[in-house]
Amino acid sequence: MSAETYRDAWGIPHLRAATAGELARAQGRVTARDRAWQLEVERHRAQGTSASFLGPGALSWDRLARRARLADTARRCFAALEDKDPETAAWVREYTDGVNEGLAACDAPEFARTGLAPGRWEPWTPLAVWLATHILFAGFPAKLWREHITAHLGPDAVALFATDGPGTAGSNGWLVSGERTVTGHAIVAGDPHRFIEEPGVYQQIHLSCPEFDVVGLAVPGVPGIAHFGHTGTVAWAITNAMADYQDLYRERLRRTGAGVEALGPDGTWHRAARHTETIHVAGEDSVEVEVIETDRGPVIAGGPEGLDDGTPAALSLRYPPRVTADLGFGALLPLLRARRVADVDRALDAWAEPVNVVQAADTEGGLLHRVAGRVPVRATANRLRPVPAWEPGHEWTGWHTPPRAGLTDGVAVMANQRGPATPLGVEFAPPHRADRIAALLAGKERWSAADMPALHTDTHLASAGPLLDLVTALDGLSPGAAALRDRLLAWDRRMDADSAGAAAYAAVRGAVVRHLAAHPALAPAAVPPAYPEVLQPWLALVPRIAYALEHLLRAEDPYGIDRAEAVHAALEEVAAEPPAGTWGDTHRLAPWRALPDTSGSPEPGLSGDHDCVLCTSAVPGLTDRAARGPAARYVWDLADRRRSGWVVPHGASGVPGSPHHRDQQPLWLGGELAPVVTDFDRLTKETDD
């Protein structure tokens, strides 16, 4: 037997082979069959060539990918993997061979629509896809925001705006030990929050061979199951640790007859690597990009002439895989082979990028709650803002030991809040999601896997408190605004799609955000510095105010802003034109697609909000549409893997027109899970490869 492919009722692939290598090849093949267009898009994004078919809108990303040297870093990491871990390198090669075989036979309609043909995957391409997926995961542009807001409001304003920003990925996750379950065995559950894409960023898959049998959520284009998996005897899951592990350096560069030099901390000018690359842009002229790398790292903004606004310093990025030539792929095979928590723990010692909080449990009662990943030891200033490359004291001097944590009352909750990763980070998510999950879990002594979707879909919005407190204290309102105030105060603070009260609250909240952004004290910060467009989401004032609203409404120093006046004006504004329907009428899914959707299907209305456990993130003050949300949901039952469940926002197939392209969306919207099936006798055989 080479490999067999089976499908369940939801079209999820279940693969069986004689060896891990044959299984990797089969995983690559089936991923190419199911997700050919997605793989092509991800390959181009990783190489910085996506503008060649997506047009000028993708140019800013391609510039960053080229200047940050993502593809070159992936090549370096694969070369090091071949040297240090030839077994894993060979396994990755098998996967890419399978991808190429699958792409050669694919008939995805997007290729005909664009006139493209699938490109060839190299052995390092999965590493490049992984790196491109996670390069912004740690949110290094937040350092530019801190610098920007400090320049306008002073250093004290940094803490005021420090909260989960618009470009940051997050997740919910919780571990319930056997002492708190009806079976006596642990449950691991949660949902990763990412930008919702179609096809989805996670692929449900089952990988089985004599060495291992694992179900989980794979990243299309990457072999194995890294983030969320269940081997039958041990299960694991992750959330973003919110650690700070990337640094930005101000660079003084100068041109010489031989190229470019950078001023180092020793006071000496050092030769920088330099070359030019050409980015092809569909429908427009090609663009040349100057790629410069100093001893700190690749220059991602500016050059010897400074930034576009005349700022005389360029900006370089230092990130661990560029320094170490290690993305942590050495953890992937050991994770698949894990039988106990101790095996997962050992595998995670090789983890590098991104930095995660991991929870795991096994059938023997073993539990794990730890941080995994590589965080450099360096000066505090490096973590807060761009630092001068020409000054000593900003070098990396080692690596932090990843922290560990235990459980409280048999439960551990991770939702990007301050927790075990606190010593490694600067800004964390507000505690609302974590506190709410912990409170819900405390409400019952014993839990089952079937109980968990009720936590996934909880819509209580604790962060509404500060705004509603100000609404309560208002007087002198018009009759319409007074009636609106009474409606808001009677609202149950649940962001349900069918709630008119939630729609009214969201409308007032958005108006408050816009009034604050227009205030003379904050308005100057609305003009962002001249950094690349791809970094601008971290520098936009309205989203920053939106996500920090409760801090701004409670701050001791309001910077001269009359907050009651702003809320009063917002209430009157919304009362004059109140929302006509419910929250779900405007809070609709806004998935990212490489090509426009031609199906004509309207996007569904959503429950939830940014600080709800059901985290469907709009940008108050700009739009109610949600581009971010649960990119998957999972429940891993350690008593019986067959009682586990999972769901994705769309479906297992990335092929438009397939019956499994969007068939899971009703489950996802309704808070239900598809059953995890692992018995091959209950599956439909598709192919013998």
For each residue, the residues with C-beta under 8 A, 3 or more apart:
1: 4 16 17 18 688
2: 17 18 22 26 688 689
3: 15 16 17 22 23 25 26 29 688 689
4: 1 15 16 17 685 687 688 689
5: 13 14 15 26 30 685 686 687 689
6: 13 14 15 16 680 683 684 685 686
7: 11 12 13 14 683 684 686
8: 11 12 14 677 682 683 684
9: 674 677
10: 204 651 652 660 663 664 674
11: 7 8 651 652 653 658 659 660 663
12: 7 8 204 205 206 652 674 677
13: 5 6 7 30 34 205 206 652
14: 5 6 7 8 205 206 208 677 678 680 683
15: 3 4 5 6 23 26 27 30 205 206 207 208
16: 1 3 4 6 23 208 209 680
17: 1 2 3 4 20 22 23 25 26 208 209
18: 1 2 22 209 210
19: 22 23 209 210 211
20: 17 23 24 91 209 211 212 333 336
21: 24 25 90 91 94
22: 2 3 17 18 19 25 26 94 209
23: 3 15 16 17 19 20 26 27 207 208 209
24: 20 21 27 28 91 92 94 95 98 223 224
25: 3 17 21 22 28 29 94 95 97 98 101
26: 2 3 5 15 17 22 23 29 30 98 689
27: 15 23 24 30 31 95 98 205 207 218 223 224
28: 24 25 31 32 94 95 96 97 98 99 100 101 102 223
29: 3 25 26 32 33 98 99 101 102 689
30: 5 13 15 26 27 33 34 98 102 205
31: 27 28 34 35 39 98 99 102 203 218 220 221
32: 28 29 35 36 39 98 99 100 101 102 103 106 118
33: 29 30 36 102 105 106
34: 13 30 31 203 652 653 654 655
35: 31 32 38 39 199 203 220 654
36: 32 33 39 40 102 103 106 108 111 118 654 655
37: 40 41 108 110 111 199 594 654
38: 35 41 42 199 220 221 654
39: 31 32 35 36 42 43 99 103 118 121 220 221
40: 36 37 43 44 103 110 111 116 118 119
41: 37 38 44 45 50 594
42: 38 39 45 46 129 132 133 220 221
43: 39 40 46 47 119 121 125 128 129 221
44: 40 41 47 49 50 52 53 54 119
45: 41 42 48 50 61 65 129 132
46: 42 43 65 70 71 74 125 128 129 131 132
47: 43 44 65 70 71 128
48: 45 61 62 63 64 65 66 70 71 277 279
49: 44 52 62 279 280
50: 41 44 45 53 54 58 61 62
51: 54 55 56 57 58 59 61 62 279 280 281 282
52: 44 49 279 280 281 282
53: 44 50 114 116 282
54: 44 50 51 57 58 282 594
55: 51 58 281 282 283 284
56: 51 59 281 282 283 284
57: 51 54
58: 50 51 54 55 61 62
59: 51 56 62 63 279 281 287
60: 63 64 532 533 534
61: 45 48 50 51 58 64 65 534
62: 48 49 50 51 58 59 65 66 279
63: 48 59 60 66 67 279 287 289 532 534
64: 48 60 61 67 68 135 300 532 534 535
65: 45 46 47 48 61 62 68 70 71 132
66: 48 62 63 69 70 277 279 289 291
67: 63 64 289 291 292 298 299 300 301
68: 64 65 73 135 298 300 317 319
69: 66 72 73 291 293 298 322
70: 46 47 48 65 66 73 74 128 131 132 135
71: 46 47 48 65 74 75 124 128
72: 69 75 76
73: 68 69 70 76 77 128 131 321 322 325
74: 46 70 71 77 78 124 125 127 128 130 131 327
75: 71 72 78 79 124 128
76: 72 73 79 80 322 325
77: 73 74 80 81 124 127 131 321 325 326 327 329
78: 74 75 81 82 89 92 123 124 127
79: 75 76 82 83 124 325
80: 76 77 83 84 325 326
81: 77 78 84 85 88 89 92 127 329 330
82: 78 79 85 86 89
83: 79 80 86
84: 80 81 330
85: 81 82 88 89 329 330
86: 82 83 89 90
87: 90 91 333
88: 81 85 91 92 329 330 332 333
89: 78 81 82 85 86 92 93 123
90: 21 86 87 93 94
91: 20 21 24 87 88 94 95 223 332 333
92: 24 78 81 88 89 95 96 123 126 127 223 329
93: 89 90 96 97 123
94: 21 22 24 25 28 90 91 97 98 223
95: 24 25 27 28 91 92 98 99 126 223
96: 28 92 93 99 100 121 122 123 125 126
97: 25 28 93 94 100 101
98: 24 25 26 27 28 29 30 31 32 94 95 101 102
99: 28 29 31 32 39 95 96 102 103 121 125 221
100: 28 32 96 97 103 104 120 121
101: 25 28 29 32 97 98 104 105
102: 28 29 30 31 32 33 36 98 99 105 106
103: 32 36 39 40 99 100 106 118 121
104: 100 101 118
105: 33 101 102
106: 32 33 36 102 103 111 118
107: 111
108: 36 37 111 654 655
109: 112 113 655 656 657
110: 37 40 113 114 116 594 595 656
111: 36 37 40 106 107 108 114 115 116 117 118
112: 109 115
113: 109 110 595
114: 53 110 111 595
115: 111 112
116: 40 53 110 111
117: 111
118: 32 36 39 40 103 104 106 111
119: 40 43 44
120: 100
121: 39 43 96 99 100 103 125 126
122: 96 125
123: 78 89 92 93 96 126
124: 71 74 75 77 78 79 127 128
125: 43 46 74 96 99 121 122 128 129 221
126: 92 95 96 121 123 129 130 221 222 223
127: 74 77 78 81 92 124 130 131 327 329
128: 43 46 47 70 71 73 74 75 124 125 131 132
129: 42 43 45 46 125 126 132 133 219 221 222
130: 74 126 127 133 134 219 221 222 327 329 353
131: 46 70 73 74 77 127 128 134 135 321 327 353
132: 42 45 46 65 70 128 129 135
133: 42 129 130 137 201 219
134: 130 131 137 353 354
135: 64 68 70 131 132 319
136: 139 140 141 167
137: 133 134 168 169 240 354
138: 243 244 245 246 354 355
139: 136 142 165 167 168 427 538
140: 136 143 246 247 248 317 319
141: 136 144 145 167 531 535 537 538 539
142: 139 145 146 165 168 426 427 538
143: 140 146 147 248 384 385 386
144: 141 147 148 248 386 529 531 535 538 539
145: 141 142 148 149 161 165 538 539 544
146: 142 143 149 150 158 384 385
147: 143 144 150 151 385 386
148: 144 145 151 152 525 528 529 539
149: 145 146 152 153 157 158 161 525 544
150: 146 147 153 154 155 157 158 385
151: 147 148
152: 148 149 157 522 524 525
153: 149 150 156 157 160 521 522 525 559
154: 150 157
155: 150 158
156: 153 159 160 557
157: 149 150 152 153 154 160 161 559
158: 146 149 150 155 161 162 384
159: 156 162
160: 153 156 157 548 551 552 555
161: 145 149 157 158 544 545 548 551
162: 158 159 426 427 548 551
163: 427 429 430 547 548 551
164: 168 170 416 427 428 429 430 547 610
165: 139 142 145 168 427 538 543 544 547
166: 537 538 540 543 544 546 547 617 619
167: 136 139 141 537 538
168: 137 139 142 164 165 240 242 416 429
169: 137 192 193 194 195 240 628
170: 164 193 239 240 242 415 416 429 615
171: 190 191 192 193 238 239 240 414 415 416
172: 190 191 193 239 414 415 433 437 456 613 615
173: 188 189 190 191 237 238 239 357 359 413 414 415
174: 188 189 190 359 411 412 413 414 437 441 455
175: 186 187 188 359 360 361 367 369 407 411 412 413
176: 180 181 186 187 188 189 410 411 441 447
177: 180 181 186 361 365 367 407 410 411
178: 181 183 184 185 186 365 638
179: 184 410
180: 176 177 409 410 411 441 445 446 447
181: 176 177 178 184 185 186 187 446 447 448 639
182: 446 447 448
183: 178 448 637 639 640
184: 178 179 181 639
185: 178 181 361 363 637 638 639
186: 175 176 177 178 181 361 362 365 367 638
187: 175 176 181 361 447 448 449 452 635 636 637 638
188: 173 174 175 176 235 236 237 359 360 361 634 635 636 638
189: 173 174 176 237 449 452 455 456 634 635 636
190: 171 172 173 174 237 239 414 633 634
191: 171 172 173 456 615 630 631 632 633 634
192: 169 171 202 217 227 228 238 239 630 631 632
193: 169 170 171 172 615 617 628 629 630 631
194: 169 197 201 628 631
195: 169 201 592 627 628 631
196: 200 589 590 591 592 626 627 628 629 631 649
197: 194 200 201 591 592 593 631
198: 591 592 593 597 649 650 654
199: 35 37 38 220 650 653 654
200: 196 197 203 631 632 648 649 650
201: 133 194 195 197 219 220 631
202: 192 217 218 219 227 228 631 632 648
203: 31 34 35 200 217 218 219 220 652
204: 10 12 215 216 217 218 632 646 648 652
205: 12 13 14 15 27 30 215 216 217 218 225
206: 12 13 14 15 213 214 215 677 678
207: 15 23 27 212 213 214 215 224 225 336
208: 14 15 16 17 23 212 213 214 678 680
209: 16 17 18 19 20 22 23 212 213
210: 18 19
211: 19 20 336 337
212: 20 207 208 209 231 336 337
213: 206 207 208 209 231 232 678
214: 206 207 208 225 229 230 231 336
215: 204 205 206 207 225 229 230 641 644 676 678
216: 204 205 225 227 228 229 230
217: 192 202 203 204 205 225 227 228 229 632 634 646
218: 27 31 202 203 204 205 222 223 224 225 226
219: 129 130 133 201 202 203 222 226 227
220: 31 35 38 39 42 199 201 203 654
221: 31 38 39 42 43 99 125 126 129 130
222: 126 129 130 218 219 226
223: 24 27 28 91 92 94 95 126 218 332
224: 24 27 207 218 332 333 335 336
225: 205 207 214 215 216 217 218 228 229 335 336
226: 218 219 222 229 331 332 335
227: 192 202 216 217 219 237 238 356
228: 192 202 216 217 225 236 237 238 632 634 636
229: 214 215 216 217 225 226 235 236 335 336
230: 214 215 216 234 235 636 641 644 676
231: 212 213 214 234 235 336 338 339
232: 213 363 641 678
233: 339 340 362 363 364 638
234: 230 231 338 339 340 341 343 344 360 361 362 363 366 638
235: 188 229 230 231 360 361 362 636 638 644
236: 188 228 229 335 338 344 358 359 360 368
237: 173 188 189 190 227 228 358 359 360 634 636
238: 171 173 192 227 228 356 357 358 359 372
239: 170 171 172 173 190 192 356 357 414 415 416
240: 137 168 169 170 171 354 355 356 357 416
241: 354 355 356 357 371 373 420 421 424 425
242: 168 170 416 421 425 427 428 429
243: 138 355 371 373 375 421 424 425
244: 138 375 383 424 425 426
245: 138 319 320 355 373 374 375 376 424
246: 138 140 317 318 319 320
247: 140 296 297 317 318 319 376 378 382 383 387 394 396
248: 140 143 144 315 316 317 318 385 386 387
249: 294 296 297 315 316 317 318 386 387 388 389 394
250: 313 314 315 386 387 388 389
251: 262 263 294 296 299 302 313 314 315 316 389
252: 262 263 312 313 314 389 390
253: 260 261 262 263 272 292 294 299 303 304 314
254: 260 261 263 269 304
255: 259 260 304
256: 259 260 261
257:
258: 271
259: 255 256 271 272 274
260: 253 254 255 256 271 272 274 292 303 304
261: 253 254 256 269 270 271 272
262: 251 252 253 269 270 272 294 295 296 389
263: 251 252 253 254 267 268 269 270 389 390
264: 267 268 269 270 295 389 390
265: 389 390 391 392 393 394 395
266: 392
267: 263 264 390
268: 263 264
269: 254 261 262 263 264
270: 261 262 263 264 294 295
271: 258 259 260 261
272: 253 259 260 261 262 292 293 294 295 299
273: 292 293
274: 259 260 290 291 292 293
275: 290 291
276: 288 289 290 291
277: 48 66 288 289 291
278: 286 287 288 289
279: 48 49 51 52 59 62 63 66 286 287 288 289
280: 49 51 52 286
281: 51 52 55 56 59 284 285 286 287
282: 51 52 53 54 55 56
283: 55 56
284: 55 56 281
285: 281
286: 278 279 280 281
287: 59 63 278 279 281
288: 276 277 278 279
289: 63 66 67 276 277 278 279
290: 274 275 276 303
291: 66 67 69 274 275 276 277 298 299
292: 67 253 260 272 273 274 298 299 303 314
293: 69 272 273 274 297 298 299 316
294: 249 251 253 262 270 272 297 299 316 389
295: 262 264 270 272
296: 247 249 251 262 316 318 389
297: 247 249 293 294 316 317 318 319 322 323
298: 67 68 69 291 292 293 316 317 322
299: 67 251 253 272 291 292 293 294 302 303 314 315 316
300: 64 67 68 315 316 317 532
301: 67 307 314 315 531 532 535
302: 251 299 305 306 307 308 311 313 314 315
303: 253 260 290 292 299 306 314
304: 253 254 255 260 314
305: 302
306: 302 303 310 311 312 313 314
307: 301 302 310 311 313 314 315 529 530 531
308: 302 530
309: 529 530
310: 306 307
311: 302 306 307 529 530
312: 252 306
313: 250 251 252 302 306 307 388
314: 250 251 252 253 292 299 301 302 303 304 306 307
315: 248 249 250 251 299 300 301 302 307 386 531
316: 248 249 251 293 294 296 297 298 299 300 389
317: 68 140 246 247 248 249 297 298 300
318: 246 247 248 249 296 297 322 323 396
319: 68 135 140 245 246 247 297 322 323 353
320: 245 246 323 324 326 352 353 374 375 376
321: 73 77 131 324 325 326 327 352 353
322: 69 73 76 297 298 318 319
323: 297 318 319 320 376 396
324: 320 321 352 374
325: 73 76 77 79 80 321
326: 77 80 320 321 330 352 374
327: 74 77 127 130 131 321 352 353
328: 331 350 351 352 353 373 374
329: 77 81 85 88 92 127 130 332
330: 81 84 85 88 326 333 334 350
331: 226 328 334 335 347 348 349 350 351
332: 88 91 223 224 226 329 335 336
333: 20 87 88 91 224 330 336 337
334: 330 331 337 338 343 346 347 350
335: 224 225 226 229 236 331 332 338 344 347 348
336: 20 207 211 212 214 224 225 229 231 332 333
337: 211 212 333 334 343
338: 231 234 236 334 335 343 344 347
339: 231 233 234 343 362
340: 233 234 343 344 362 364 366
341: 234 344 345 360 361 362 366 367 368
342: 345 346 366
343: 234 334 337 338 339 340 346 347
344: 234 236 335 338 340 341 347 348 358 360 368
345: 341 342 348 349 360 368 370
346: 334 342 343 349
347: 331 334 335 338 343 344 350 351
348: 331 335 344 345 351 358 370 372
349: 331 345 346 372
350: 328 330 331 334 347
351: 328 331 347 348 356 372 373 374
352: 320 321 324 326 327 328 373 374
353: 130 131 134 319 320 321 327 328 373 374
354: 134 137 138 240 241 373
355: 138 240 241 243 245 371 372 373 374 375 421 424
356: 227 238 239 240 241 351 371 372 373
357: 173 238 239 240 241 369 370 371 372 414 419 420 421
358: 236 237 238 344 348 368 369 370 371 372
359: 173 174 175 188 236 237 238 368 369 412 414
360: 175 188 234 235 236 237 341 344 345 366 367 368
361: 175 177 185 186 187 188 234 235 341 366 367 368 636 638
362: 186 233 234 235 339 340 341 365 366 638
363: 185 232 233 234 638 639
364: 233 340
365: 177 178 186 362
366: 234 340 341 342 360 361 362
367: 175 177 186 341 360 361 407 412
368: 236 341 344 345 358 359 360 361
369: 175 357 358 359 404 405 406 407 412 414 420
370: 345 348 357 358 402 403 404 405 420
371: 241 243 355 356 357 358 402 403 404 420 421 424
372: 238 348 349 351 355 356 357 358 402
373: 241 243 245 328 351 352 353 354 355 356 402
374: 245 320 324 326 328 351 352 353 355 399
375: 243 244 245 320 355 399 400 402 424
376: 245 247 320 323 396 397 398 399 400
377: 396 397 398 399 400
378: 247 382 383 394 395 396 397
379: 382 387 393 394
380: 383 384
381: 384 385 387 394
382: 247 378 379 387 394
383: 244 247 378 380 426
384: 143 146 158 380 381 426
385: 143 146 147 150 248 381
386: 143 144 147 248 249 250 315
387: 247 248 249 250 379 381 382 391 394
388: 249 250 313 391 394
389: 249 250 251 252 262 263 264 265 294 296 316 394
390: 252 263 264 265 267
391: 265 387 388 394
392: 265 266 395
393: 265 379
394: 247 249 265 378 379 381 382 387 388 389 391
395: 265 378 392
396: 247 318 323 376 377 378
397: 376 377 378
398: 376 377
399: 374 375 376 377
400: 375 376 377 423 424
401:
402: 370 371 372 373 375
403: 370 371 420 421 423 424
404: 369 370 371 420
405: 369 370 412 419 420
406: 369 412
407: 175 177 367 369 410 411 412
408: 411 412
409: 180 442
410: 176 177 179 180 407
411: 174 175 176 177 180 407 408 438 441 442
412: 174 175 359 367 369 405 406 407 408
413: 173 174 175 434 437 438 441
414: 171 172 173 174 190 239 357 359 369 417 419 434
415: 170 171 172 173 239 429 431 433 434 437 613
416: 164 168 170 171 239 240 242 428 429 433 434
417: 414 428 429 430 431 433 434 435
418: 421 422 425 428 431
419: 357 405 414 422 434
420: 241 357 369 370 371 403 404 405
421: 241 242 243 355 357 371 403 418 424 425 428
422: 418 419 425 428
423: 400 403
424: 241 243 244 245 355 371 375 400 403 421
425: 241 242 243 244 418 421 422 428
426: 142 162 244 383 384
427: 139 142 162 163 164 165 242
428: 164 242 416 417 418 421 422 425
429: 163 164 168 170 242 415 416 417 433 434
430: 163 164 417 433 463 550 611
431: 415 417 418 434 435
432: 435 436 461 462 463 611 612
433: 172 415 416 417 429 430 436 437 611 612 613 615
434: 413 414 415 416 417 419 429 431 437 438
435: 417 431 432 438 439 462
436: 432 433 439 440 458 460 462 612 613
437: 172 174 413 415 433 434 440 441 455 458 613
438: 411 413 434 435 441 442
439: 435 436 442 443
440: 436 437 443 454 455 458 613
441: 174 176 180 411 413 437 438 444 447 455
442: 409 411 438 439
443: 439 440
444: 441 447 451
445: 180
446: 180 181 182
447: 176 180 181 182 187 441 444 451 452
448: 181 182 183 187 451 452
449: 187 189 452 635 637 639 643 644 645
450: 453 643
451: 444 447 448 454 455
452: 187 189 447 448 449 455 456 635 645
453: 450 456 457 633 635 645 671 672 673
454: 440 451 457 458 671
455: 174 189 437 440 441 451 452 458 613
456: 172 189 191 452 453 613 614 630 633 671
457: 453 454 607 608 613 614 671
458: 436 437 440 454 455 612 613 614
459: 494 495 496 607 608 609 612 613 614
460: 436 493 494 612 613
461: 432 464 493 494 495 505 609 611 612
462: 432 435 436 465 493 611
463: 430 432 466 549 550 610 611
464: 461 467 468 493 505 509
465: 462 468 469 550
466: 463 469 470 549 550 553 554
467: 464 470 471 505 508 509 512 549 550 553 567
468: 464 465 471 472 488 489 493 505
469: 465 466 472 473 553
470: 466 467 473 474 553 563 564 567
471: 467 468 474 485 488 489 508 567 571
472: 468 469 485 489
473: 469 470 564
474: 470 471 477 485 564 567 568 571
475:
476: 568
477: 474 481 482 485 568 571 572
478: 481 482 572 575
479: 482 483
480: 483 484 572 575 576 578
481: 477 478 484 485 568 571 572 575
482: 477 478 479 485 486
483: 479 480 486 487 575
484: 480 481 487 488 504 508 571 574 575 578
485: 471 472 474 477 481 482 488 489 571
486: 482 483 489 490
487: 483 484 490 491 501 504
488: 468 471 484 485 491 501 504 505 508
489: 468 471 472 485 486
490: 486 487 501
491: 487 488 499 501 502 504 505
492: 499 501
493: 460 461 462 464 468
494: 459 460 461 499 502
495: 459 461 499 502 506 583 587 607 608 609 612 614
496: 459 499 502 583 584 607
497: 582 583 584 587 605 606 607
498: 582 583 584
499: 491 492 494 495 496 502 503 582 583
500: 503 504 579 581 582 583
501: 487 488 490 491 492 504 505
502: 491 494 495 496 499 505 506 582 583 609
503: 499 500 506 507 579 581 582 583 585 586
504: 484 487 488 491 500 501 507 508 574 578 579
505: 461 464 467 468 488 491 501 502 508 509
506: 495 502 503 509 510 579 583 586 587 609 618 620 624
507: 503 504 510 511 574 578 579
508: 467 471 484 488 504 505 511 512 567 570 571 574
509: 464 467 505 506 512 513 546 549 620 621
510: 506 507 513 514 546 620 621 622 624
511: 507 508 514 515 569 570 571 573 574 621
512: 467 508 509 515 516 549 566 567 570
513: 509 510 516 517 542 545 546 549 620 621
514: 510 511 517 518 542 570 621
515: 511 512 518 519 566 569 570
516: 512 513 519 522 545 549 552 561 563 566
517: 513 514 522 523 526 541 542 545 621
518: 514 515 522 523
519: 515 516 522 523 561 566
520: 523 524
521: 153 559 560 561
522: 152 153 516 517 518 519 525 526 541 545 559 561
523: 517 518 519 520 526 541
524: 152 520 527
525: 148 149 152 153 522 541
526: 517 522 523 541 542
527: 524
528: 148 531 536 539 540 541
529: 144 148 307 309 311 539
530: 307 308 309 311
531: 141 144 301 307 315 528 535 536 539
532: 60 63 64 300 301 535 536
533: 60 536
534: 60 61 63 64
535: 64 141 144 301 531 532 538 539
536: 528 531 532 533 539 540
537: 141 166 167 540 543
538: 139 141 142 144 145 165 166 167 535
539: 141 144 145 148 528 529 531 535 536
540: 166 528 536 537 543 544
541: 517 522 523 525 526 528 544 545
542: 513 514 517 526 545 546 619 621 622
543: 165 166 537 540 546 547 619 621 622
544: 145 149 161 165 166 540 541 547 548
545: 161 513 516 517 522 541 542 548 549 552 621
546: 166 509 510 513 542 543 549 619 620 621 622
547: 163 164 165 166 543 544 610
548: 160 161 162 163 544 545 551 552
549: 463 466 467 509 512 513 516 545 546 552 553 620
550: 430 463 465 466 467 553 554
551: 160 161 162 163 548 554 555
552: 160 516 545 548 549 555 558 561 563
553: 466 467 469 470 549 550 563
554: 466 550 551
555: 160 551 552 558 559
556:
557: 156
558: 552 555 561 562 563
559: 153 157 521 522 555
560: 521
561: 516 519 521 522 552 558 566
562: 558 565 566
563: 470 516 552 553 558 566 567
564: 470 473 474 567 568
565: 562 568 569
566: 512 515 516 519 561 562 563 569 570
567: 467 470 471 474 508 512 563 564 570 571
568: 474 476 477 481 564 565 571 572
569: 511 515 565 566 572 573
570: 508 511 512 514 515 566 567 573 574
571: 471 474 477 481 484 485 508 511 567 568 574 575
572: 477 478 480 481 568 569 575 576
573: 511 569 570 576 577
574: 484 504 507 508 511 570 571 577 578 579
575: 478 480 481 483 484 571 572 578
576: 480 572 573
577: 573 574
578: 480 484 504 507 574 575
579: 500 503 504 506 507 574 585 586
580: 585
581: 500 503 584 585 586
582: 497 498 499 500 502 503 585 605
583: 495 496 497 498 499 500 502 503 506 586 587 605 607 624
584: 496 497 498 581 587 588 604 605 606 607
585: 503 579 580 581 582 588 605
586: 503 506 579 581 583 605 624 625
587: 495 497 506 583 584 605 606 607 608 609 616 618 624 625 626
588: 584 585 602 603 604 605 606 624 625 626
589: 196 603 604 606 616 625 626 629 649
590: 196 603 623 625 626 627
591: 196 197 198 603 627 649 650
592: 195 196 197 198 627
593: 197 198 596 597
594: 37 41 54 110
595: 110 113 114
596: 593
597: 198 593 600 601
598:
599: 656
600: 597
601: 597
602: 588
603: 588 589 590 591 625
604: 584 588 589 665 669
605: 497 582 583 584 585 586 587 588
606: 497 584 587 588 589 616 626 629 669
607: 457 459 495 496 497 583 584 587 614 616
608: 457 459 495 587 612 613 614 615 616 626 629
609: 459 461 495 502 506 587 612 614 615 616 617 618
610: 164 463 547 615 616 617 618
611: 430 432 433 461 462 463 615
612: 432 433 436 458 459 460 461 495 608 609 615 616
613: 172 415 433 436 437 440 455 456 457 458 459 460 608
614: 456 457 458 459 495 607 608 609 630
615: 170 172 191 193 433 608 609 610 611 612 628 629 630
616: 587 589 606 607 608 609 610 612 626 628 629 630
617: 166 193 609 610 626 627 628 629
618: 506 587 609 610 623 624 625 626
619: 166 542 543 546 622 623
620: 506 509 510 513 546 549
621: 509 510 511 513 514 517 542 543 545 546
622: 510 542 543 546 619
623: 590 618 619
624: 506 510 583 586 587 588 618
625: 586 587 588 589 590 603 618
626: 196 587 588 589 590 606 608 616 617 618 629
627: 195 196 590 591 592 617
628: 169 193 194 195 196 615 616 617
629: 193 196 589 606 608 615 616 617 626 649
630: 191 192 193 456 614 615 616 633 649 668
631: 191 192 193 194 195 196 197 200 201 202 648 649
632: 191 192 200 202 204 217 228 646 647 648 649
633: 190 191 453 456 630 645 646 647 668 673
634: 188 189 190 191 217 228 237 644 645 646 673
635: 187 188 189 449 452 453 644 645 646 673
636: 187 188 189 228 230 235 237 361 641 644
637: 183 185 187 449 640 641 643 644
638: 178 185 186 187 188 233 234 235 361 362 363
639: 181 183 184 185 363 449 643
640: 183 637 643
641: 215 230 232 636 637 644 676 678
642: 675 676 677 678 679
643: 449 450 637 639 640
644: 215 230 235 449 634 635 636 637 641 675 676
645: 449 452 453 633 634 635 673 674 675 676
646: 204 217 632 633 634 635 673 674 676
647: 632 633 664 667 668 672 673 674
648: 200 202 204 631 632 651 652 664 668
649: 196 198 200 589 591 629 630 631 632 664 665 668
650: 198 199 200 591 661 662 664 665 668
651: 10 11 648 658 660 661 662 663 664 665
652: 10 11 12 13 34 203 204 648 660 664
653: 11 34 199 658 659 660 661
654: 34 35 36 37 38 108 198 199 220 661
655: 34 36 108 109 658 661
656: 109 110 599 661
657: 109 661
658: 11 651 653 655 661
659: 11 653 663
660: 10 11 651 652 653 663 664
661: 650 651 653 654 655 656 657 658
662: 650 651 665
663: 10 11 651 659 660 666
664: 10 647 648 649 650 651 652 660 667 668 674
665: 604 649 650 651 662 668 669
666: 663 669 670 672
667: 647 664 670 672 673 674
668: 630 633 647 648 649 650 664 665 672
669: 604 606 665 666
670: 666 667
671: 453 454 456 457
672: 453 647 666 667 668
673: 453 633 634 635 645 646 647 667
674: 9 10 12 645 646 647 664 667
675: 642 644 645
676: 215 230 641 642 644 645 646
677: 8 9 12 14 206 642 682 683
678: 14 206 208 213 215 232 641 642
679: 642 682 683
680: 6 14 16 208 683
681:
682: 8 677 679
683: 6 7 8 14 677 679 680
684: 6 7 8
685: 4 5 6 688
686: 5 6 7
687: 4 5
688: 1 2 3 4 685
689: 2 3 4 5 26 29
